[in-house]
């Protein structure tokens, strides 16, 4: 494998942007310099003038649907969509079929990914009311975290027993990631809404059923338990302004309780239900413009620590059902970085903030070994971006297996040129580079 030199590129890393050069040797970054880097004649040269070089994005919440739900997506298709969007590492959720609620199921997923994934990977162990013995067996150096659904979920993964919750928070050997919506509040809201509309509930009711109150009750319980047991807690996909009062400002590596924001909660508000209907049905629900703006402010103020996708594909046929039959979730991993760079174009975030929230902070929060930064000795997970090339998101340029996007029709004013995974070019100029798999399981220094 020849060395690769990326020359005269704008490097965005660790809070600054500067023109420099990066030398890749094998799987690693061997040199980063603002000065010229001497190389031998066999080195592959990539000219980086007028382009941006970012660390590869680390997405801490995706649903790639394998095993068991592969009509929606699978590790091969969704990881290819990921690298096309500059996402070089992901952490995948346990609500597959079978559910990832045992060590054996967890090992089976790692085996699947080793033969199919284009991007680096780890998997969450799923919590239930009665699998604490399996949670005890989790290897902290290999497994990103334990996922608790503190709200409606697939099968028996709703953890609604207070004694079980206390045990998990007290004894989990790894970070606890929570989906926080209070099931009792949601059920009560559904009863009221059915009384008004019957079974034909309009999509505009979604944020009223899965309400601010439902989110806050559950999030505050998670934070309460984390304080009680000194747990490492990561609350996923915040959707309300009210929940932000539960979190502190400051650097992610100084906190034991952290928060994640997702692209769809930053991009859409409840006025979009009229035009996008079930295509923007997520749990937790997209809520008001006030909530959206508060979430954006929380990213800027470092109350929200990382930005992810909750990438969760469903088929268009499934999404075309009425409210109660249409599943929640949608595909986003191919366009998460581009959507955040669109916010940069609009003056909402700085590009340094985007890189921090999507690359540095996930690496720090999960203590990932040598990823998330452009540093000598780190794995060469990199993204070369053309900031002067626009394109429209259309069905023809989607790589998702479900073949739709809630962002269809949007114009992006940046384009991914090249994605590197462990020093290998895996995506270049609009095409997946099919020259074998170069991904690795993520490792955690804990």
Secondary structure, DSSP 4 states (H G I P E B T S, - for coil): ---EEEEEEEEEETTEEEEEEEEEETTEEEEEESS-----TTPEEEE-TTEEEEEPEEEEEEE--TTT-TTT--HHHHHHHHHHTTEEEEEE-S-SSS-S-SHHHHHHHHHHHHHH-SSEEEEPEEP-TT-HHHHHT--TTT---EEEEESS-STT-B---HHHHHHHHHH-SS-EEEEE--HHHHHHHHHHHHHHHTT---GGGHHHHS-HHHHHHHHHHHHHHHHHHT--EEE-----TGGGGGS--S-GGG-SEEEEEEHHHHH--GGGHHHHGGGG--SSPP--HHHHHHHHHHHHTTSS-EEE--EE---HHHHTS-TTTSPS-B--TTTHHHHHHHHHHTTSS-HHHHHIIIIIHHHHHHTBTT-SS--TTSB--EEEEETT--EE--GGG---TT---TTTTPEES-EEEEEEETTEEEEETTEE--S-----B--B--
